[in-house]
Amino acid sequence: MRAVFVDATETLAAIAGQQLKAGDPAVTINRQPAITPPELPGVLGDAEIAIIDHTHLPMDIALACKALKHVVFLGTGPRSYMDVDALAESGVTVHIVKGYGDTAVAECAFSLMWASAKSLAKMDRAMRAGEWQRTDGIQLTGKTLGLIGFGGIAAELARMALGCGMKVIAWNRSPKSRPGVEFDDLDSVLAHSDVLSLHLLLTDETRGMISRQKIAKMKPGVILVNTARGALVNEHAMVEALRSGHIRHAGLDVYAVEPLPKGHLLTTLENVTLSAHSAFRTPEASENLIRSALGHCRRIAATGQ
C-alpha cells in the first residue's frame, strides 16, 4: 500500500522524513504546497492513501483518482475542503487528526483576545504610518470569557483565562463539565460574555450558526474571537456589527474564503485583528500532526481501515 503527502510544506516534509520508520508503508512526499485540484490524479497515481494538508478535493477529482481509498486530512475540518459524506459513499474514507494542536490554537485565541482588547494591531499600523494614536483598551481581568463549543482547544483556553483572573462560561452541544467553568444555554452565554471564542467543528448543523440573530443576542461591545472555521459565522452580519460597534473588535484566524482575497472588506475595518489561519503552526503541533498522520497510514496498511 502506498501513500502520497500531496501538498507538503518544507517544514512538514522535513518532519515526515524524520518520522518515517523502516517497515512503514511507502510514503511519497510531494514538496509542492500550492498544488491545484486538477493536479491531484497525476500526483497520486496508483496510491491508495492521500495525505492532505489544505488542498481541496472535489468529487470529480476524487473519482479520477482511481486507486484512492483513504484520505488522511491534517486537521479536524475536512468539510471545508471536501465532501466527506459523498466520498464515503464512493468508497473513500476520510481520517482526521484530533488534538495535535490544542495548546497552539488556544494560545493563538488567547493572543487574539488580548490584542483585540488592547487594539494593538490598530496602534501598530498607525505607528508604522508615522501616527501616534493612543487607544483606550479593555482590562480583561475580571471579565467573562464565553466559549462556544468545548473540546480540547476550549479546555486549554479556559485554563489560560482562569489563570489570569477571568470568569469562564461555556456552551456545548453535548453535556460537559470542567472545574472552574460554568456551562449554560447558548443564548445565556451570548448575552453575558465580554469575550466570545468559537470552538466548533464545521458541519451542516454549525455552518452559519453565528447568525445575525445570534449576533444580536451578544452583549454590546463584545470581543469575538474565531480560530475554528470562518463559515461558522455569517460574515456579512459580523461586518455590520463591527461597523455599528455592537461587536467592539474581532480577532480572526479563519475566514469564509481562504486565502483572504486582497482588498477584502475585513481588511478595511480598524476594529479587526487578522492572522492567516496559522493558529496551529508551531513546531510542537506540527510534530504531533505528522506523527498522528503516519500512525493513520500504518494502521490502514495493517488493517485496511
FIKOLBA-27885 format. One record per residue: residue number from 1; residue in one letter; x, y, z of N, C-alpha, C in turn. Coordinates in steps of 0.001 Angstrom, whole numbers. Example, Ala and Ser with C-alpha at 12.3 -4.5 7.8 and 13.67 -1.06 7.14 Angstrom:
2
ATOM,1,a,13190,-5690,7800,12300,-4500,7800,13200,-3300,7800
ATOM,2,s,12850,-2250,7080,13670,-1060,7140,12900,30,7870
//
This chain:
305
ATOM,1,m,850,-1191,0,0,0,0,885,1241,0
ATOM,2,r,499,2233,-819,1318,3426,-963,512,4671,-597
ATOM,3,a,1185,5631,34,581,6907,394,1365,8036,-259
ATOM,4,v,671,9135,-541,1317,10335,-1061,891,11509,-198
ATOM,5,f,1873,12226,334,1628,13501,1012,1593,14518,-120
ATOM,6,v,407,14951,-512,254,15635,-1788,682,17099,-1758
ATOM,7,d,671,17748,-586,907,19199,-548,1766,19588,646
ATOM,8,a,2915,18965,755,3776,19164,1925,4531,20480,1841
ATOM,9,t,4440,21252,2910,5343,22392,3059,6728,21858,3393
ATOM,10,e,7739,22716,3282,9088,22270,3600,9188,21814,5051
ATOM,11,t,8496,22520,5942,8540,22154,7367,7920,20780,7589
ATOM,12,l,6710,20570,7047,6034,19290,7262,6744,18155,6529
ATOM,13,a,7306,18456,5366,8062,17430,4641,9263,16967,5449
ATOM,14,a,9970,17912,6065,11148,17559,6866,10753,16710,8064
ATOM,15,i,9654,17076,8728,9201,16308,9890,8788,14904,9471
ATOM,16,a,8071,14797,8340,7656,13478,7858,8864,12610,7550
ATOM,17,g,9857,13198,6914,11065,12432,6605,11761,11916,7844
ATOM,18,q,11748,12702,8920,12381,12306,10174,11601,11201,10889
ATOM,19,q,10269,11189,10714,9439,10277,11494,9142,8958,10783
ATOM,20,l,9433,8874,9497,9224,7608,8792,10192,6548,9315
ATOM,21,k,9675,5318,9464,10455,4222,10025,10583,3086,9018
ATOM,22,a,11593,2259,9222,11722,1058,8408,10482,182,8600
ATOM,23,g,9966,-324,7512,8772,-1159,7590,7477,-387,7431
ATOM,24,d,7546,949,7397,6348,1758,7160,5855,1554,5729
ATOM,25,p,4557,1771,5501,4095,1806,4112,4830,2897,3352
ATOM,26,a,5010,2698,2059,5729,3680,1250,4971,5005,1244
ATOM,27,v,5673,6076,1582,5083,7410,1580,5914,8300,664
ATOM,28,t,5279,8798,-398,5913,9753,-1293,5552,11151,-826
ATOM,29,i,6559,11991,-650,6335,13357,-173,6459,14321,-1349
ATOM,30,n,5337,14940,-1707,5309,15910,-2798,5503,17307,-2213
ATOM,31,r,6692,17848,-2386,7023,19153,-1804,6505,20281,-2703
ATOM,32,q,5186,20363,-2764,4533,21368,-3603,3250,21820,-2904
ATOM,33,p,3360,22708,-1918,2187,23069,-1115,1094,23783,-1888
ATOM,34,a,1429,24378,-3045,429,25139,-3798,-196,24317,-4918
ATOM,35,i,-371,23033,-4707,-944,22161,-5720,-2417,22519,-5959
ATOM,36,t,-2871,22354,-7194,-4268,22611,-7533,-5016,21288,-7665
ATOM,37,p,-6322,21277,-7433,-7072,20014,-7511,-6872,19230,-8804
ATOM,38,p,-6858,19868,-9992,-6671,19064,-11208,-5343,18312,-11269
ATOM,39,e,-4373,18744,-10466,-3078,18066,-10452,-3084,16801,-9599
ATOM,40,l,-4115,16632,-8767,-4108,15533,-7797,-4037,14145,-8434
ATOM,41,p,-4834,13831,-9474,-4725,12478,-10033,-3310,12127,-10479
ATOM,42,g,-2613,13073,-11088,-1247,12812,-11516,-287,12649,-10356
ATOM,43,v,-487,13434,-9306,390,13347,-8129,161,12035,-7386
ATOM,44,l,-1104,11614,-7272,-1421,10394,-6524,-1079,9133,-7292
ATOM,45,g,-1295,9138,-8592,-1032,7933,-9364,-1824,6753,-8840
ATOM,46,d,-1129,5660,-8495,-1795,4454,-8010,-1815,4361,-6477
ATOM,47,a,-1595,5478,-5798,-1587,5465,-4328,-3003,5302,-3790
ATOM,48,e,-3126,4502,-2737,-4427,4277,-2093,-4729,5305,-1018
ATOM,49,i,-3661,5982,-502,-3820,6933,602,-3317,8304,160
ATOM,50,a,-4141,9323,359,-3724,10705,134,-3640,11410,1481
ATOM,51,i,-2478,11941,1799,-2316,12796,2979,-2470,14232,2490
ATOM,52,i,-3466,14943,3023,-3801,16275,2517,-3758,17289,3652
ATOM,53,d,-3024,18364,3406,-2932,19447,4382,-4024,20483,4139
ATOM,54,h,-4095,21053,2939,-5033,22149,2708,-5569,22194,1277
ATOM,55,t,-5340,21163,494,-5784,21149,-906,-7235,20678,-995
ATOM,56,h,-8033,21368,-1790,-9425,20976,-1995,-9483,19699,-2827
ATOM,57,l,-10462,18843,-2490,-10647,17580,-3194,-12094,17488,-3675
ATOM,58,p,-12420,18118,-4805,-13785,17994,-5349,-14084,16555,-5742
ATOM,59,m,-15367,16214,-5784,-15747,14831,-6051,-15296,14363,-7426
ATOM,60,d,-15383,15228,-8451,-14973,14781,-9787,-13481,14453,-9816
ATOM,61,i,-12696,15189,-9043,-11263,14907,-8963,-11026,13618,-8182
ATOM,62,a,-11753,13436,-7073,-11599,12215,-6280,-11922,10978,-7116
ATOM,63,l,-12964,11063,-7934,-13356,9922,-8760,-12319,9636,-9847
ATOM,64,a,-11548,10662,-10220,-10494,10461,-11215,-9253,9814,-10616
ATOM,65,c,-9167,9790,-9288,-8052,9120,-8604,-8475,7669,-8374
ATOM,66,k,-8253,6835,-9340,-8866,5504,-9403,-8499,4603,-8229
ATOM,67,a,-7282,4720,-7694,-6855,3823,-6613,-7188,4363,-5228
ATOM,68,l,-7629,5598,-5134,-7799,6259,-3841,-8857,5578,-2986
ATOM,69,k,-8470,5208,-1767,-9392,4587,-814,-9429,5313,528
ATOM,70,h,-8393,6080,823,-8311,6753,2122,-7729,8148,1950
ATOM,71,v,-8287,9094,2689,-7723,10433,2794,-7380,10669,4262
ATOM,72,v,-6135,10986,4539,-5720,11387,5880,-5619,12908,5856
ATOM,73,f,-6600,13554,6483,-6652,15022,6473,-5909,15556,7688
ATOM,74,l,-5012,16508,7465,-4179,17017,8547,-4925,18085,9340
ATOM,75,g,-5835,17634,10165,-6616,18528,10993,-7968,17926,11303
ATOM,76,t,-8875,18781,11764,-10206,18317,12176,-11317,18876,11309
ATOM,77,g,-10974,19676,10289,-12015,20332,9497,-12012,19967,8024
ATOM,78,p,-12091,18682,7665,-12037,18316,6243,-13223,18826,5427
ATOM,79,r,-14349,19095,6082,-15535,19523,5332,-15350,20882,4665
ATOM,80,s,-14348,21621,5079,-14038,22876,4385,-13333,22611,3048
ATOM,81,y,-12852,21386,2842,-12048,21077,1671,-12614,19958,811
ATOM,82,m,-13552,19196,1348,-14078,18044,601,-15437,17646,1152
ATOM,83,d,-16188,16893,339,-17500,16384,763,-17277,15005,1388
ATOM,84,v,-17149,14978,2703,-16798,13755,3414,-17843,12664,3196
ATOM,85,d,-19113,13025,3227,-20177,12036,3075,-20201,11448,1667
ATOM,86,a,-20050,12305,666,-20035,11820,-716,-18819,10931,-964
ATOM,87,l,-17690,11292,-383,-16504,10440,-519,-16750,9070,95
ATOM,88,a,-17381,9048,1273,-17677,7772,1932,-18586,6910,1055
ATOM,89,e,-19566,7527,433,-20476,6776,-439,-19748,6203,-1650
ATOM,90,s,-18667,6865,-2079,-17903,6373,-3229,-16788,5417,-2820
ATOM,91,g,-16700,5113,-1504,-15721,4153,-1025,-14417,4736,-535
ATOM,92,v,-14379,6057,-310,-13172,6712,187,-13424,7166,1622
ATOM,93,t,-12605,6675,2556,-12742,7019,3966,-11830,8190,4305
ATOM,94,v,-12392,9177,5004,-11607,10336,5422,-11260,10192,6899
ATOM,95,h,-9985,10284,7210,-9483,10199,8577,-8989,11586,8994
ATOM,96,i,-9236,11951,10232,-8813,13261,10723,-7808,13100,11857
ATOM,97,v,-7153,14199,12203,-6185,14198,13292,-6695,15161,14360
ATOM,98,k,-6997,14603,15524,-7529,15412,16616,-6455,15722,17648
ATOM,99,g,-6610,16863,18300,-5832,17149,19493,-4382,17515,19289
ATOM,100,y,-3912,17519,18043,-2480,17728,17805,-2024,19135,18163
ATOM,101,g,-2935,20115,18041,-2530,21494,18256,-3404,22228,19247
ATOM,102,d,-3977,21518,20215,-4891,22167,21156,-4239,23356,21857
ATOM,103,t,-3030,23155,22362,-2357,24230,23079,-1977,25363,22137
ATOM,104,a,-1466,25021,20951,-1060,26051,19989,-2236,26930,19586
ATOM,105,v,-3382,26311,19282,-4548,27085,18844,-5115,27900,20005
ATOM,106,a,-5135,27308,21195,-5620,28053,22364,-4741,29264,22635
ATOM,107,e,-3438,29111,22482,-2535,30250,22681,-2804,31347,21657
ATOM,108,c,-3113,30961,20411,-3439,31958,19386,-4738,32675,19745
ATOM,109,a,-5764,31917,20164,-7019,32538,20568,-6803,33489,21738
ATOM,110,f,-5976,33062,22678,-5638,33892,23838,-4948,35189,23376
ATOM,111,s,-4023,35061,22422,-3305,36232,21908,-4245,37175,21170
ATOM,112,l,-5127,36622,20339,-6083,37457,19610,-7025,38174,20572
ATOM,113,m,-7405,37489,21656,-8281,38107,22647,-7609,39340,23256
ATOM,114,w,-6361,39200,23667,-5659,40313,24307,-5333,41408,23302
ATOM,115,a,-4906,41030,22098,-4605,42038,21074,-5851,42837,20714
ATOM,116,s,-7002,42154,20681,-8262,42830,20385,-8652,43767,21517
ATOM,117,a,-8478,43314,22749,-8860,44133,23907,-8019,45397,23995
ATOM,118,k,-6787,45333,23545,-5860,46478,23659,-5685,47244,22347
ATOM,119,s,-6364,46807,21258,-6242,47449,19935,-4784,47546,19488
ATOM,120,l,-4007,46510,19751,-2574,46548,19456,-2298,46647,17958
ATOM,121,a,-3069,45901,17146,-2819,45929,15709,-3112,47307,15126
ATOM,122,k,-4166,47940,15594,-4522,49278,15119,-3406,50270,15434
ATOM,123,m,-2902,50252,16660,-1826,51170,17024,-547,50861,16267
ATOM,124,d,-273,49579,16041,915,49184,15290,856,49741,13866
ATOM,125,r,-307,49591,13212,-448,50112,11852,-261,51630,11824
ATOM,126,a,-853,52305,12796,-756,53766,12832,681,54225,13040
ATOM,127,m,1391,53580,13948,2767,53998,14236,3685,53733,13045
ATOM,128,r,3449,52668,12316,4241,52404,11113,4005,53478,10052
ATOM,129,a,2816,54097,10116,2490,55181,9185,2900,56541,9727
ATOM,130,g,3606,56568,10867,4088,57809,11435,3088,58536,12298
ATOM,131,e,2028,57823,12729,983,58440,13543,1057,57907,14971
ATOM,132,w,772,58784,15915,792,58421,17338,-658,58367,17821
ATOM,133,q,-1284,57179,17686,-2695,57023,18037,-2822,56215,19320
ATOM,134,r,-2884,56910,20435,-3069,56211,21709,-4533,55806,21818
ATOM,135,t,-4752,54526,22092,-6104,53972,22070,-6437,53355,23418
ATOM,136,d,-7608,53644,23926,-8052,53031,25175,-8337,51549,24960
ATOM,137,g,-7876,50738,25887,-8123,49309,25808,-9103,48845,26863
ATOM,138,i,-9252,47541,26965,-10136,46911,27944,-9284,46061,28872
ATOM,139,q,-9541,46145,30156,-8888,45267,31123,-9684,43970,31176
ATOM,140,l,-9032,42864,30881,-9739,41586,30809,-9840,40874,32154
ATOM,141,t,-8942,41159,33065,-9038,40561,34396,-10402,40901,35007
ATOM,142,g,-11114,39875,35430,-12442,40084,35997,-13567,40029,34986
ATOM,143,k,-13232,40025,33679,-14251,39954,32642,-14642,38496,32392
ATOM,144,t,-15705,38290,31603,-16244,36959,31336,-15906,36507,29931
ATOM,145,l,-15276,35356,29833,-14989,34707,28560,-16039,33632,28322
ATOM,146,g,-16700,33702,27180,-17670,32683,26801,-17115,31802,25706
ATOM,147,l,-17185,30497,25891,-16674,29525,24929,-17844,28840,24243
ATOM,148,i,-17879,28920,22915,-18935,28284,22130,-18351,27003,21553
ATOM,149,g,-18717,25884,22157,-18083,24611,21863,-16989,24374,22890
ATOM,150,f,-16906,23131,23366,-15937,22874,24439,-15245,21527,24223
ATOM,151,g,-14209,21573,23376,-13334,20421,23196,-11978,20715,23795
ATOM,152,g,-10951,20083,23231,-9607,20227,23790,-9062,21637,23719
ATOM,153,i,-9322,22342,22607,-8811,23709,22464,-9478,24627,23470
ATOM,154,a,-10807,24531,23569,-11533,25382,24513,-11100,25102,25946
ATOM,155,a,-10845,23836,26259,-10402,23493,27612,-9060,24144,27926
ATOM,156,e,-8156,24162,26939,-6867,24822,27130,-7035,26325,27302
ATOM,157,l,-7909,26931,26484,-8143,28370,26599,-8774,28708,27944
ATOM,158,a,-9674,27855,28404,-10279,28073,29727,-9215,28065,30809
ATOM,159,r,-8272,27135,30730,-7186,27066,31715,-6398,28369,31739
ATOM,160,m,-6075,28882,30547,-5296,30118,30470,-6082,31306,31009
ATOM,161,a,-7358,31393,30630,-8181,32535,31045,-8431,32524,32553
ATOM,162,l,-8687,31353,33103,-8877,31261,34555,-7607,31687,35289
ATOM,163,g,-6468,31359,34694,-5197,31712,35324,-4926,33203,35354
ATOM,164,c,-5586,33965,34483,-5371,35419,34501,-6578,36147,35074
ATOM,165,g,-7415,35431,35816,-8467,36090,36583,-9757,36355,35844
ATOM,166,m,-9995,35665,34728,-11260,35816,34032,-12271,34794,34529
ATOM,167,k,-13541,35126,34416,-14615,34161,34628,-14849,33451,33303
ATOM,168,v,-15068,32143,33323,-15251,31383,32090,-16597,30677,32120
ATOM,169,i,-17406,30941,31099,-18669,30244,30915,-18632,29573,29546
ATOM,170,a,-19481,28574,29341,-19388,27817,28092,-20712,27176,27731
ATOM,171,w,-20848,26932,26431,-21957,26133,25900,-21369,25065,25001
ATOM,172,n,-21928,23867,25085,-21516,22774,24217,-22749,22009,23776
ATOM,173,r,-22680,21417,22593,-23861,20712,22067,-24213,19478,22885
ATOM,174,s,-23232,18879,23536,-23492,17758,24434,-23019,18137,25824
ATOM,175,p,-23566,17515,26867,-23208,17914,28237,-21711,17759,28506
ATOM,176,k,-21137,18753,29155,-19727,18732,29544,-19609,19316,30943
ATOM,177,s,-18505,19015,31597,-18199,19654,32885,-16701,19878,32951
ATOM,178,r,-16320,20928,33670,-14907,21280,33818,-14764,22132,35056
ATOM,179,p,-13841,21813,35946,-13668,22648,37138,-13420,24109,36766
ATOM,180,g,-14140,25000,37400,-13968,26424,37174,-14765,26998,36027
ATOM,181,v,-15403,26134,35225,-16162,26588,34058,-17651,26371,34311
ATOM,182,e,-18441,27410,34087,-19888,27319,34235,-20525,27075,32867
ATOM,183,f,-21297,26008,32762,-21955,25685,31497,-23399,26191,31536
ATOM,184,d,-23848,26751,30405,-25184,27335,30340,-25716,27162,28925
ATOM,185,d,-26959,27606,28683,-27509,27537,27337,-26841,28586,26453
ATOM,186,l,-26948,28406,25144,-26226,29253,24199,-26613,30719,24320
ATOM,187,d,-27902,31012,24396,-28329,32408,24455,-27798,33111,25694
ATOM,188,s,-27727,32392,26800,-27211,32986,28031,-25717,33287,27905
ATOM,189,v,-24973,32365,27294,-23541,32592,27095,-23324,33788,26166
ATOM,190,l,-24124,33882,25109,-24012,35018,24194,-24271,36336,24918
ATOM,191,a,-25259,36344,25793,-25699,37583,26440,-24757,38059,27532
ATOM,192,h,-24006,37151,28161,-23245,37517,29356,-21735,37550,29158
ATOM,193,s,-21273,37301,27954,-19827,37225,27716,-19268,38555,27241
ATOM,194,d,-18157,38979,27846,-17420,40140,27354,-16542,39759,26163
ATOM,195,v,-16111,38509,26146,-15358,37946,25025,-16010,36626,24659
ATOM,196,l,-16215,36392,23361,-16737,35115,22879,-15693,34474,21977
ATOM,197,s,-15386,33211,22231,-14418,32495,21416,-15078,31237,20864
ATOM,198,l,-14952,31022,19547,-15639,29920,18869,-14735,28693,18782
ATOM,199,h,-15318,27537,19122,-14556,26285,19134,-15431,25124,18676
ATOM,200,l,-16047,25292,17505,-16930,24278,16946,-16336,23693,15672
ATOM,201,l,-16604,22414,15436,-16317,21834,14132,-17317,22380,13125
ATOM,202,l,-16909,22479,11875,-17817,22909,10822,-18579,21698,10294
ATOM,203,t,-19888,21706,10483,-20773,20665,9973,-21968,21350,9322
ATOM,204,d,-22857,20550,8748,-24075,21119,8176,-24882,21846,9245
ATOM,205,e,-24821,21361,10476,-25592,21964,11564,-24959,23257,12080
ATOM,206,t,-23643,23348,12036,-22978,24527,12613,-22651,25597,11576
ATOM,207,r,-22747,25274,10293,-22451,26268,9254,-23397,27465,9396
ATOM,208,g,-22838,28660,9522,-23642,29866,9670,-24365,29970,11001
ATOM,209,m,-23938,29184,11980,-24626,29144,13274,-24600,30502,13985
ATOM,210,i,-23488,31223,13859,-23416,32558,14453,-24052,33517,13447
ATOM,211,s,-25367,33550,13489,-26198,34270,12524,-26419,35710,12976
ATOM,212,r,-27112,36456,12147,-27474,37830,12513,-28271,37833,13810
ATOM,213,q,-29162,36865,13973,-29982,36783,15188,-29134,36469,16413
ATOM,214,k,-28155,35563,16257,-27283,35233,17385,-26373,36409,17734
ATOM,215,i,-25890,37109,16726,-25042,38273,16990,-25825,39335,17747
ATOM,216,a,-27110,39505,17399,-27943,40499,18087,-28105,40169,19565
ATOM,217,k,-27989,38889,19924,-28125,38480,21318,-26831,38639,22115
ATOM,218,m,-25736,38956,21430,-24463,39137,22127,-24482,40434,22923
ATOM,219,k,-23691,40454,23967,-23546,41641,24804,-22959,42791,23980
ATOM,220,p,-23565,43974,24000,-22994,45095,23250,-21546,45366,23666
ATOM,221,g,-20681,45570,22659,-19269,45801,22930,-18455,44537,23097
ATOM,222,v,-19002,43398,22722,-18322,42114,22874,-17099,42044,21958
ATOM,223,i,-16109,41276,22367,-14978,40908,21517,-15240,39501,21006
ATOM,224,l,-15135,39299,19685,-15380,37992,19075,-14065,37430,18548
ATOM,225,v,-13733,36211,18973,-12511,35535,18534,-12902,34259,17804
ATOM,226,n,-12316,34051,16629,-12611,32833,15874,-11318,32209,15363
ATOM,227,t,-10968,31061,15943,-9842,30262,15468,-10328,28895,14987
ATOM,228,a,-11647,28763,14780,-12233,27479,14415,-12404,27379,12900
ATOM,229,r,-13521,27891,12373,-13784,27924,10939,-14572,29187,10611
ATOM,230,g,-14182,29860,9536,-14835,31094,9164,-16307,30920,8844
ATOM,231,a,-16664,29783,8256,-18043,29564,7822,-19010,29345,8982
ATOM,232,l,-18514,29282,10212,-19417,29217,11363,-20200,30516,11525
ATOM,233,v,-19652,31608,10962,-20181,32952,11197,-20779,33515,9913
ATOM,234,n,-21920,34169,10044,-22459,34965,8942,-21577,36205,8814
ATOM,235,e,-20695,36189,7825,-19678,37226,7716,-20276,38616,7503
ATOM,236,h,-21325,38703,6696,-21959,39998,6438,-22551,40572,7732
ATOM,237,a,-23193,39705,8510,-23775,40171,9779,-22682,40596,10748
ATOM,238,m,-21567,39881,10759,-20449,40244,11633,-19892,41610,11241
ATOM,239,v,-19747,41850,9949,-19234,43138,9486,-20173,44264,9895
ATOM,240,e,-21479,44050,9739,-22456,45060,10161,-22297,45375,11649
ATOM,241,a,-22125,44319,12457,-21995,44514,13908,-20677,45194,14260
ATOM,242,l,-19625,44934,13512,-18346,45615,13730,-18468,47094,13383
ATOM,243,r,-19162,47389,12307,-19340,48781,11904,-20172,49561,12912
ATOM,244,s,-21173,48901,13473,-22051,49594,14426,-21444,49683,15815
ATOM,245,g,-20423,48855,16087,-19825,48805,17416,-20465,47783,18330
ATOM,246,h,-21515,47114,17851,-22117,46055,18678,-21065,44989,18992
ATOM,247,i,-20271,44630,17990,-19037,43877,18230,-17919,44905,18272
ATOM,248,r,-17295,45043,19439,-16230,46048,19592,-15036,45725,18713
ATOM,249,h,-14656,44451,18687,-13452,44051,17967,-13564,42560,17652
ATOM,250,a,-13027,42149,16506,-12954,40736,16155,-11502,40341,15967
ATOM,251,g,-11105,39227,16574,-9786,38643,16366,-9972,37367,15571
ATOM,252,l,-9522,37339,14327,-9866,36257,13405,-8623,35569,12852
ATOM,253,d,-8656,34252,12875,-7604,33450,12242,-8151,32658,11062
ATOM,254,v,-9485,32648,10902,-10132,31837,9868,-11208,32670,9169
ATOM,255,y,-11494,32288,7912,-12350,33108,7068,-13219,32214,6183
ATOM,256,a,-14314,32791,5693,-15216,32039,4816,-14511,31642,3526
ATOM,257,v,-13636,32524,3027,-12835,32236,1834,-11368,32376,2223
ATOM,258,e,-10582,31360,1927,-9151,31398,2231,-8344,30980,1003
ATOM,259,p,-7215,31638,740,-6689,32812,1435,-7646,33995,1338
ATOM,260,l,-7584,34882,2306,-8432,36063,2299,-8065,36925,1091
ATOM,261,p,-9032,37206,206,-8705,37959,-1021,-8183,39361,-721
ATOM,262,k,-7299,39843,-1559,-6777,41197,-1437,-7928,42199,-1485
ATOM,263,g,-7917,43153,-576,-8965,44159,-544,-10256,43705,87
ATOM,264,h,-10263,42510,689,-11479,42010,1347,-11958,43018,2385
ATOM,265,l,-13275,43089,2539,-13876,44082,3428,-13295,44026,4837
ATOM,266,l,-12987,42838,5330,-12450,42721,6680,-11110,43447,6832
ATOM,267,t,-10367,43536,5742,-9056,44201,5820,-9189,45718,5882
ATOM,268,t,-10386,46236,5659,-10601,47694,5676,-11117,48182,7016
ATOM,269,l,-11438,47284,7936,-12020,47675,9218,-10932,47816,10273
ATOM,270,e,-10941,48934,10998,-9931,49187,12023,-10086,48271,13236
ATOM,271,n,-11321,47823,13495,-11563,47037,14710,-11557,45537,14432
ATOM,272,v,-10646,45117,13582,-10447,43695,13293,-8950,43409,13338
ATOM,273,t,-8562,42344,14033,-7184,41864,14043,-7148,40536,13299
ATOM,274,l,-6286,40429,12304,-6286,39291,11383,-4994,38484,11497
ATOM,275,s,-5136,37160,11443,-3976,36293,11242,-4352,35254,10194
ATOM,276,a,-3338,34681,9546,-3538,33914,8314,-3699,32422,8565
ATOM,277,h,-4776,32036,9255,-5065,30627,9559,-3774,29909,9972
ATOM,278,s,-3139,30469,10979,-1830,29965,11395,-1793,29566,12860
ATOM,279,a,-2964,29474,13493,-3004,29214,14933,-2270,27934,15309
ATOM,280,f,-2345,26936,14447,-1788,25612,14764,-320,25486,14358
ATOM,281,r,252,26509,13743,1581,26369,13156,2677,26641,14186
ATOM,282,t,2991,25608,14951,4133,25623,15843,4903,24319,15618
ATOM,283,p,6190,24273,15920,6936,23020,15739,6332,21865,16530
ATOM,284,e,5871,22162,17742,5314,21098,18579,4049,20511,17952
ATOM,285,a,3156,21405,17490,1907,20937,16886,2181,20199,15578
ATOM,286,s,3133,20692,14789,3447,20044,13515,3983,18637,13728
ATOM,287,e,4827,18451,14733,5341,17115,15022,4221,16183,15457
ATOM,288,n,3319,16684,16312,2170,15869,16719,1307,15504,15518
ATOM,289,l,1109,16468,14620,264,16277,13451,804,15173,12546
ATOM,290,i,2074,15253,12210,2655,14267,11296,2760,12902,11963
ATOM,291,r,3082,12878,13248,3130,11602,13965,1780,10887,13891
ATOM,292,s,709,11635,14100,-628,11037,14061,-1012,10631,12642
ATOM,293,a,-660,11455,11660,-987,11131,10265,-288,9853,9825
ATOM,294,l,993,9705,10171,1707,8480,9818,1148,7287,10588
ATOM,295,g,670,7535,11803,0,6472,12550,-1238,5973,11826
ATOM,296,h,-2007,6904,11251,-3162,6509,10433,-2713,5626,9272
ATOM,297,c,-1651,6039,8586,-1165,5272,7429,-726,3871,7830
ATOM,298,r,-49,3766,8968,392,2444,9430,-796,1559,9767
ATOM,299,r,-1805,2122,10429,-2990,1340,10771,-3745,896,9517
ATOM,300,i,-3892,1818,8565,-4600,1472,7327,-3872,348,6595
ATOM,301,a,-2542,454,6517,-1763,-577,5842,-1893,-1931,6526
ATOM,302,a,-1988,-1908,7854,-2045,-3154,8626,-3441,-3774,8637
ATOM,303,t,-4467,-2928,8645,-5833,-3434,8834,-6772,-3159,7671
ATOM,304,g,-6378,-2227,6793,-7257,-1844,5698,-8319,-857,6106
ATOM,305,q,-8263,-390,7355,-9310,520,7859,-8694,1787,8449
//
